[in-house]
Amino acid sequence: MELMKYVEEYKYLKIEMEKSGSIYGLSDPRTIKYSQDLDILINKMMKIRYPGLARRIKRLS
């Protein structure tokens, strides 16, 4: 399944973001970058898991 290829990357980014937040703080650019990358990945995963969601959101706008 296409979704499964993102799982390892998700786990990696999550761990790295948590480590970065603990070491450098939550407002550090490194932590923010991990958070942004994680957001992008989660959005990709959601589009795969719920393919009709984007169409429904556009109709409501």
C-alpha positions as CSV (number, residue, x, y, z in Angstrom):
1,M,0.0,0.0,0.0
2,E,1.3,3.5,-0.9
3,L,0.5,4.8,2.6
4,M,3.0,2.4,4.2
5,K,6.0,3.9,2.4
6,Y,5.5,7.1,4.4
7,V,5.3,5.3,7.8
8,E,9.1,5.0,8.3
9,E,9.6,8.6,7.3
10,Y,6.9,9.7,9.7
11,K,8.5,7.8,12.5
12,Y,11.9,9.3,11.7
13,L,10.7,12.9,11.5
14,K,8.6,12.6,14.7
15,I,11.6,11.3,16.7
16,E,14.0,13.9,15.2
17,M,11.5,16.7,16.0
18,E,11.1,15.5,19.6
19,K,14.8,15.4,20.0
20,S,15.4,18.8,18.5
21,G,12.6,20.3,20.7
22,S,14.2,18.8,23.8
23,I,17.7,20.0,22.9
24,Y,17.2,23.3,21.1
25,G,13.7,24.3,22.2
26,L,10.4,24.5,20.3
27,S,11.0,27.8,18.6
28,D,14.4,26.8,17.2
29,P,14.5,26.8,13.4
30,R,15.6,23.2,13.3
31,T,12.6,22.1,15.4
32,I,10.3,24.2,13.3
33,K,11.7,22.7,10.1
34,Y,11.0,19.1,11.4
35,S,7.5,20.2,12.3
36,Q,6.9,21.6,8.9
37,D,8.2,18.6,7.1
38,L,6.1,16.4,9.3
39,D,3.0,18.5,8.5
40,I,3.7,18.1,4.8
41,L,4.1,14.3,5.2
42,I,0.9,14.0,7.2
43,N,-1.0,16.0,4.5
44,K,0.3,13.5,1.9
45,M,-0.8,10.6,4.0
46,M,-4.2,12.0,4.6
47,K,-4.7,12.5,0.9
48,I,-3.9,8.9,0.3
49,R,-6.1,7.6,3.2
50,Y,-9.0,9.9,2.4
51,P,-8.9,10.7,-1.3
52,G,-12.4,12.2,-1.4
53,L,-11.8,14.6,1.4
54,A,-10.1,17.3,-0.8
55,R,-13.1,17.3,-3.2
56,R,-15.6,17.7,-0.3
57,I,-13.6,20.6,1.2
58,K,-13.5,22.4,-2.1
59,R,-17.3,22.0,-2.5
60,L,-17.9,23.6,0.9
61,S,-15.7,26.6,0.1
